[in-house]
Amino acid sequence: MLPRLWTNYFKWYDGLNHFAPYQKLLDKGVARLNIRGRGTYLDAGCGTANAAWKVMRNWGIYVGLDYSP
Protein backbone atom coordinates (compact mmCIF):
# COMPACT_ATOMS: atom_id res chain seq x y z
CA MET A 1 0.00 0.00 0.00
CA LEU A 2 2.62 2.56 1.05
CA PRO A 3 4.89 2.28 -2.04
CA ARG A 4 1.85 2.75 -4.30
CA LEU A 5 0.78 5.80 -2.28
CA TRP A 6 4.16 7.48 -2.79
CA THR A 7 4.27 6.58 -6.48
CA ASN A 8 0.91 8.26 -7.04
CA TYR A 9 1.84 11.23 -4.85
CA PHE A 10 5.06 11.93 -6.74
CA LYS A 11 3.30 11.83 -10.11
CA TRP A 12 0.99 14.58 -8.85
CA TYR A 13 3.78 16.50 -7.12
CA ASP A 14 5.98 16.57 -10.22
CA GLY A 15 3.03 18.00 -12.15
CA LEU A 16 3.32 21.17 -10.05
CA ASN A 17 6.32 22.14 -12.17
CA HIS A 18 3.86 22.97 -14.96
CA PHE A 19 1.53 25.01 -12.73
CA ALA A 20 2.16 28.77 -13.08
CA PRO A 21 1.21 29.77 -9.49
CA TYR A 22 3.65 27.17 -8.16
CA GLN A 23 6.42 28.57 -10.37
CA LYS A 24 5.73 32.06 -9.01
CA LEU A 25 5.93 30.67 -5.47
CA LEU A 26 9.32 29.11 -6.29
CA ASP A 27 10.53 32.41 -7.76
CA LYS A 28 9.55 34.25 -4.57
CA GLY A 29 11.25 31.63 -2.40
CA VAL A 30 14.49 31.74 -4.37
CA ALA A 31 14.43 35.56 -4.35
CA ARG A 32 14.18 35.50 -0.54
CA LEU A 33 17.47 33.61 -0.42
CA ASN A 34 19.09 36.91 -1.42
CA ILE A 35 21.80 35.19 -3.45
CA ARG A 36 24.56 37.56 -4.54
CA GLY A 37 26.76 36.48 -7.41
CA ARG A 38 27.80 33.15 -8.83
CA GLY A 39 28.92 30.38 -6.55
CA THR A 40 28.18 26.92 -5.19
CA TYR A 41 25.04 26.51 -3.12
CA LEU A 42 24.05 23.61 -0.86
CA ASP A 43 20.41 22.69 -0.25
CA ALA A 44 20.09 20.19 2.59
CA GLY A 45 16.67 18.57 2.43
CA CYS A 46 16.04 19.50 -1.19
CA GLY A 47 13.31 16.94 -1.88
CA THR A 48 12.83 16.79 -5.64
CA ALA A 49 14.98 19.93 -6.03
CA ASN A 50 12.37 22.00 -7.83
CA ALA A 51 14.17 25.20 -6.83
CA ALA A 52 17.49 23.85 -8.11
CA TRP A 53 16.82 24.73 -11.74
CA LYS A 54 16.19 28.36 -10.90
CA VAL A 55 19.36 28.60 -8.82
CA MET A 56 21.55 26.83 -11.40
CA ARG A 57 20.21 28.89 -14.29
CA ASN A 58 21.02 32.19 -12.57
CA TRP A 59 23.74 31.72 -9.97
CA GLY A 60 25.96 28.74 -10.56
CA ILE A 61 26.37 25.32 -9.02
CA TYR A 62 23.63 23.79 -6.91
CA VAL A 63 24.22 20.75 -4.71
CA GLY A 64 21.09 19.15 -3.27
CA LEU A 65 21.09 16.52 -0.54
CA ASP A 66 18.09 14.58 0.67
CA TYR A 67 17.66 11.35 2.59
CA SER A 68 15.48 8.57 1.28
CA PRO A 69 15.30 5.22 3.07
N, C-alpha and C positions, 0 to 999 in steps of 0.2 A: 504494500500500500504506500509506504513512505517514498520509495524511489519514484513511483509513478506520480505522486503528488509534486515532487520537486521537478520532474521532467516537464509536467504541464505548467507549473509556475514559471519556469525559466523561459518557456516559449512565449508566454504572455509578457514577462518582464523585458525580454529582448525587443519586443515590439514597441516598447516605449521610445526606443531610439528614433522611431519614425513619427513621433507625436510632437507637434510643434510646441505646445506648452511645456512639455518635459525638457525639450532642448533649451528653451528660454530659462527654465529653472537651473539647468546645468550651467548655462552662461553666467547667471547671477552668482552661483556658487563658486565658480572658478574665479570670477572677478573679485569676490570677497577674499580670495587668497592673497591678493595684492602682490602678485609675482612681479618682480622687477628684473628684466633682462633674461638672457639665455642662461641655462644651467641644467643641472640634474636634480630632479625632484622625486622624492620618495613618498608613496602613498601606502601607508600600512593599514590594511583592512579595505582594500580597494574594491572588493566584490567583483563585478564583471568589468570594472574599469571604464565605465561610460564616460567619465570626465577625462580619462587619459588622452583621448584623441584631441580634445580641445587644448590641453596643455602641450602635447607634443607638436601640434601644428603651429603654435605660437611661441613657445618658450624653450624648446629643447628636449632633453631626454627625460622620460618618465619611467620610473621603476615602481611597479605595483606589486604588493605582497598581500596574500590572503591565505588563510588556512582553510583547508577542506579535508574532512576526515576520509 
